[in-house]
Amino acid sequence: MARRIARVRSTPLLIPEPPLRNSSGVHEPWTGRLLIEVETQDGVVGLSETYGDPILAAAIDERLPHLIGRDPFDLASIQRAIGLEDPRRANGQDWSGELPAPGRFAGTLDAKLLAAFEVALLDAQARTLEVPVSTVLGGRLRDRVPFAAYLFYKFGHHADTTQDDEWGVVDDPDSVVRLARRLVDAYGFGSLKLKGGVLPPEEEVAALRALRLEFPDHPLRLDPNAAWTVETSIRVGESLDGLLEYLEDPTPGHDGMAEVAEAIATPLATNMIVTGFGDLDEAVRRRSVSVILADHHFWGGMRATQHLATVCDAFGLGISMHSNTHLGVSLAAMAQVASTLVGELQACDTHYPWIERDIVANPPRFVDGSIVLGDEPGLGVVLDDESVAQLHENYRRLGPWRRDDVGYMRRYVPDWTDRRPRW
């Protein structure tokens, strides 16, 4: 059959990133991503993009040859051939104990592998049929997918430079407001999310109050990434009553989150204590969260994300989408699956405005803070070969890159430790 898979390729990339801060430390100058291409005998190419972690990349390269000769429409057969378990039967990784480095906490390796392959195969299916990926997923429930501005505290420049980057320092309420104004004016975002857990809680509360004054109608979110104790979370949550759309992962673990959820009126969201289907039972029983942040990269792909949304809807949980440092292929996949999710989708996170160079020539475009999906086949994006080559050259020059926010933070603060809760 002409549609069988004839060629496969993975291309590791390194993309530049600003020194964005979080509760673990700070982002390094480079972030690894991996581009996957699956080509059928009739020349249709399906695309996927995932984390560039060397362990994940090696596992993908080991399994890619097993796709040759297979029908991209037979996802179940391919899943069995590459020996991956069903993500719906797996737990994620709860941050109630030792806290792993950011970027490697969520989902099992099998779930990440399945997601990486599935997106490329669904893209190939949809391009073969000349329909959007959302159509092969069953059809859209919405044509517009809303996104939130992702606000970070940041250093002005990387540790090995002296000149501030184009974003400058963000370290107080005024600079947070200026950053938000820049992103809202450029992209039209209707919701604002502050990555907290960086400064003492009172300073982050002051930033949120400043945002409310500047943007009286924008829903606000705060994500301290488990930087607070239960007591601090309750105190801050009470002080922000009525101000936040939700408070995301203020404290580690189901025990702490459940205690905070019972004490404050503000809904709690998570992408740290519910990162796999096996985690949902406890979240529902304990009422530890009200909103789940999905991510097809570590939930096992687009179809698993649809399944997650159905479960959340059944139990009265809201759903949004978590963001990693994604390029245009990943952003397009995120928008396609988000358009199909049941329930009330809250504005999704996105790092995309922080990216300096993309690998697609026609990235999804934000209109009034949303991506409006068209009828282009597949994911709707076309690779920019020159950009792919340049970002791959970064990888060839610098080698595999495994994220280390903690180690890099010590370039700025020599005695820094990853301690959560910190306050």
C-alpha positions in Angstrom: 0.0 0.0 0.0 1.4 3.4 -0.9 0.5 4.9 2.4 2.9 2.6 4.4 5.8 4.2 6.1 9.0 4.3 4.0 11.3 6.6 5.9 11.7 8.0 9.4 14.0 10.6 10.8 14.7 12.4 14.1 16.6 15.7 14.3 17.9 17.0 17.6 17.7 20.7 18.0 19.0 23.3 20.5 17.0 26.5 20.7 18.1 29.7 22.6 16.0 30.7 25.6 16.1 33.7 28.0 17.0 33.2 31.7 13.5 32.6 32.9 13.2 31.9 36.6 11.2 29.3 38.5 11.1 27.7 41.9 13.9 25.4 41.0 16.3 28.0 39.6 16.6 29.5 36.1 16.5 28.3 32.5 19.8 27.8 30.7 20.8 29.5 27.5 19.7 26.4 25.5 16.7 24.1 25.5 16.7 20.8 23.6 13.9 19.7 21.3 13.5 16.8 19.0 11.9 16.9 15.6 10.4 13.6 14.2 9.5 13.1 10.6 7.6 10.0 9.3 7.3 9.7 5.5 5.0 7.4 3.7 5.7 5.7 0.3 3.6 8.3 -1.5 5.7 11.1 0.0 3.4 12.3 2.8 5.4 13.5 5.8 4.0 13.5 9.3 5.7 15.8 11.9 6.1 15.6 15.6 8.1 17.6 18.1 9.0 16.6 21.7 11.5 17.1 24.5 15.1 16.9 23.6 16.2 15.1 26.7 19.0 12.6 25.7 17.3 9.6 27.4 14.0 10.2 25.5 15.8 11.0 22.2 17.8 7.7 22.5 14.6 5.7 23.2 12.9 7.3 20.2 15.9 6.6 17.9 15.9 2.9 19.0 12.2 2.5 18.1 11.9 4.6 15.0 13.1 1.8 12.6 10.2 -0.4 13.8 7.8 2.0 12.0 9.2 1.1 8.6 6.7 -0.8 6.4 3.7 -0.2 8.8 0.4 1.5 8.1 0.3 4.9 9.9 -3.4 4.4 10.3 -2.9 1.3 12.5 -1.8 3.0 15.7 -2.6 0.0 17.9 -0.4 -2.3 15.9 2.5 0.2 16.0 2.1 0.7 19.7 2.4 -3.0 20.2 5.4 -3.3 17.8 7.4 -0.7 19.7 6.4 -2.2 23.1 4.7 0.7 24.7 2.1 0.3 27.5 -1.3 2.0 27.5 -0.9 5.4 29.2 -4.4 5.1 30.6 -3.1 2.4 33.0 -0.1 4.3 34.2 0.6 6.7 37.1 2.4 9.9 36.7 5.0 11.2 39.1 3.8 12.9 42.3 6.1 15.6 43.6 5.2 14.8 47.2 8.6 13.2 47.8 12.0 14.1 46.3 11.5 16.7 43.6 13.1 15.8 40.3 14.6 18.4 38.0 12.1 20.4 35.9 11.2 19.0 32.5 11.6 15.3 33.6 9.0 15.0 36.3 5.9 14.3 34.4 4.6 11.2 32.7 6.3 7.9 32.1 8.9 7.3 29.4 6.4 5.1 27.6 3.8 7.9 27.6 6.3 10.4 26.2 7.4 7.9 23.5 3.8 7.1 22.5 3.0 10.8 22.3 6.0 11.6 20.2 5.2 8.8 17.6 1.4 9.3 17.7 1.5 13.0 16.7 3.6 12.3 13.6 1.3 9.4 12.7 -1.9 11.4 13.1 -0.3 14.2 11.1 0.5 11.7 8.3 -3.0 10.3 8.5 -4.6 13.7 8.2 -2.3 14.9 5.4 -3.1 11.7 3.5 -6.8 12.4 3.9 -6.3 16.1 3.2 -8.1 17.1 6.5 -6.9 18.7 9.7 -5.6 16.5 12.6 -8.7 17.6 14.6 -10.9 15.8 12.0 -9.1 12.4 12.4 -9.5 13.0 16.2 -13.3 13.1 15.7 -13.9 16.8 14.9 -13.6 20.2 16.5 -15.8 21.4 19.4 -14.3 24.9 19.0 -12.6 26.7 16.2 -10.7 29.1 18.5 -8.3 27.9 21.3 -7.6 30.6 23.9 -4.1 31.0 25.4 -2.8 32.9 28.4 0.2 35.2 28.6 3.0 33.4 30.5 4.8 35.9 32.7 8.2 35.0 34.2 10.5 36.7 36.6 13.9 36.7 34.9 17.4 37.9 35.0 18.4 40.5 32.5 21.0 38.4 30.8 22.6 35.0 30.9 25.5 34.3 33.2 28.1 34.3 30.5 27.1 37.7 29.1 26.9 41.3 30.4 24.3 42.9 28.0 20.7 42.6 28.9 18.5 40.8 26.4 15.5 42.3 24.7 13.2 41.4 27.6 15.4 42.9 30.3 15.1 42.3 34.1 11.7 41.3 35.5 11.9 41.3 39.3 9.2 43.6 40.8 5.6 44.5 40.2 6.3 47.3 37.8 8.4 45.1 35.5 5.8 42.3 35.7 3.2 44.8 34.5 5.4 46.0 31.7 6.0 42.5 30.6 2.3 41.7 30.7 1.4 44.8 28.7 4.0 43.9 26.0 2.5 40.4 25.6 -1.1 41.5 25.7 -0.4 44.2 23.1 1.5 41.8 20.8 -0.8 38.8 21.1 -4.1 39.9 22.6 -4.0 37.4 25.5 -7.1 37.6 27.7 -5.6 35.7 30.7 -2.4 36.3 32.6 -0.3 33.6 34.4 2.6 34.5 36.7 5.3 31.9 37.2 5.8 32.3 41.0 7.8 30.5 43.7 10.7 32.9 42.8 10.4 35.8 45.2 8.9 35.9 48.7 5.2 35.3 48.5 4.3 38.9 49.6 6.2 40.3 46.6 4.4 38.0 44.2 1.1 39.0 45.7 2.0 42.6 45.1 2.7 41.8 41.5 -0.7 40.2 41.1 -2.4 43.2 42.7 -0.5 45.5 40.3 -1.7 43.3 37.4 -5.3 43.6 38.5 -5.0 47.4 38.5 -3.6 47.4 35.0 -5.8 44.6 33.7 -9.1 44.8 35.6 -10.9 42.3 33.3 -8.2 39.7 32.7 -8.4 36.4 34.7 -5.2 36.0 36.7 -3.3 32.8 37.7 -0.3 32.2 39.9 1.9 29.1 39.8 4.5 28.8 42.6 5.5 25.3 41.6 5.2 23.8 45.1 7.4 26.5 46.6 5.2 27.1 49.6 4.3 25.2 52.8 0.6 24.4 53.4 0.5 27.3 56.0 1.9 29.8 53.5 -0.4 28.6 50.8 -3.5 29.1 52.9 -2.3 32.5 54.1 -1.6 33.7 50.6 -4.7 32.0 49.1 -6.9 33.8 51.6 -5.2 37.2 50.8 -5.9 36.6 47.1 -9.5 35.5 47.6 -11.5 36.8 44.6 -8.4 37.8 42.7 -7.3 34.6 41.0 -9.0 32.3 38.4 -6.9 29.6 40.0 -3.8 28.9 42.1 -1.6 26.3 40.6 0.5 23.8 42.7 1.2 26.1 45.6 2.4 23.2 47.8 3.8 19.6 47.1 1.7 16.5 47.1 -2.0 15.4 47.5 -1.9 15.8 51.3 -0.8 19.4 51.2 -3.0 20.3 48.2 -6.1 18.8 49.8 -5.5 20.7 53.0 -5.1 24.0 51.1 -8.2 23.2 48.9 -10.3 22.7 51.9 -9.2 25.9 53.5 -9.5 28.5 50.7 -12.1 29.5 48.2 -9.8 29.9 45.2 -9.7 26.8 43.0 -6.5 24.8 42.8 -4.9 23.6 39.5 -2.1 21.1 38.9 0.3 19.7 36.5 2.5 18.3 39.3 0.4 15.9 41.4 -1.8 14.6 38.5 0.4 13.7 35.6 -1.0 10.3 34.7 -4.3 8.5 34.8 -3.5 6.6 37.9 -3.3 9.9 39.8 -6.8 10.9 39.1 -8.5 8.6 41.6 -6.8 10.3 44.6 -7.3 13.8 43.2 -11.1 13.1 42.9 -11.4 11.4 46.3 -9.3 14.0 48.1 -10.7 17.0 46.2 -7.2 18.2 46.1 -7.6 20.0 42.7 -10.3 21.6 40.6 -8.4 22.0 37.3 -6.1 19.6 35.5 -3.4 21.0 33.1 -3.1 18.4 30.3 -0.1 18.0 28.1 -0.2 15.6 25.3 3.6 15.2 25.5 3.5 13.4 28.8 -0.1 12.1 29.0 0.5 9.7 26.1 -0.6 11.7 23.1 -3.6 13.4 21.6 -6.1 10.6 22.0 -5.0 10.1 25.7 -5.5 13.8 26.2 -9.1 13.5 24.8 -9.7 10.6 27.2 -8.4 12.8 30.1 -10.8 15.6 29.2 -13.7 13.2 29.2 -12.8 11.9 32.6 -12.4 15.4 34.0 -15.7 16.4 32.6 -17.4 13.4 34.2 -16.0 14.4 37.6 -16.6 18.1 37.3 -12.9 19.0 37.0 -11.9 21.8 34.7 -9.2 21.4 32.1 -6.5 23.6 30.6 -3.2 22.7 29.0 0.4 22.9 30.3 3.1 24.4 28.2 6.7 23.3 27.7 9.3 25.3 25.7 7.7 24.4 22.4 8.2 25.3 18.8 5.6 25.6 16.1 5.0 21.9 15.5 4.2 21.3 19.1 2.1 24.4 19.4 0.1 23.3 16.4 -0.5 19.9 17.9 -1.5 21.4 21.2 -4.1 23.6 19.4 -5.4 20.8 17.3 -6.1 18.5 20.2 -7.4 21.4 22.4 -10.0 22.1 19.8 -11.5 18.7 20.3 -11.6 18.5 24.1 -15.0 18.1 25.8 -15.9 20.4 28.7 -15.1 24.0 29.4 -11.5 24.6 28.2 -9.7 27.3 30.1 -7.1 29.3 28.4 -4.0 27.2 27.7 -0.4 28.0 28.8 2.2 28.8 26.1 5.9 29.6 26.2 5.8 30.4 22.4 6.3 34.3 22.7 9.6 33.6 24.4 11.0 31.6 21.4 13.5 33.5 19.2 13.4 31.2 16.2 10.9 28.6 15.0 11.3 25.5 12.8 8.1 26.2 10.8 7.6 28.7 8.1 3.9 29.3 9.0 3.6 29.0 12.8 0.1 29.1 14.3 -0.9 32.8 14.7 -2.5 34.3 17.8 -5.6 36.5 17.1 -7.0 38.2 20.2 -5.2 35.7 22.4 -6.4 32.7 20.6 -5.3 30.4 17.8 -7.9 30.2 15.1 -7.8 26.9 13.4 -8.1 26.7 9.6 -8.7 23.8 7.2 -5.1 23.1 6.3 -4.3 19.4 6.2 -2.6 17.7 9.1 -1.1 20.0 11.8 -1.2 22.8 9.2 2.5 23.7 9.4 5.4 23.5 7.0 9.0 23.1 8.0 11.5 25.9 7.5 14.5 23.8 6.4 17.0 26.6 7.0 15.8 27.1 10.6 15.9 23.3 11.2 19.4 23.2 9.9 20.6 26.1 12.0 19.0 24.8 15.3 20.4 21.3 14.5 23.8 22.9 14.0 23.5 24.3 17.5 23.1 20.7 18.7 26.1 19.5 16.6 28.2 22.3 18.1 27.2 22.0 21.7 26.1 18.4 22.0 23.2 16.8 23.9 21.6 19.1 26.4 19.9 17.9 29.6 18.1 20.7 31.5 19.6 21.7 34.8 17.9 24.8 36.3 19.4 24.2 39.6 23.0 24.0 38.5 22.7 27.0 36.2 21.1 29.0 39.1 24.4 28.5 41.0 26.1 30.7 38.3 24.0 33.5 39.8 23.6 32.4 43.4 26.6 30.1 44.4 24.9 28.5 47.4 21.6 27.9 45.7 19.7 24.7 46.6 16.4 23.3 45.1 14.3 23.5 48.3 10.6 23.1 48.1 8.7 24.2 50.0 11.0 27.3 50.4 8.6 29.6 52.2 
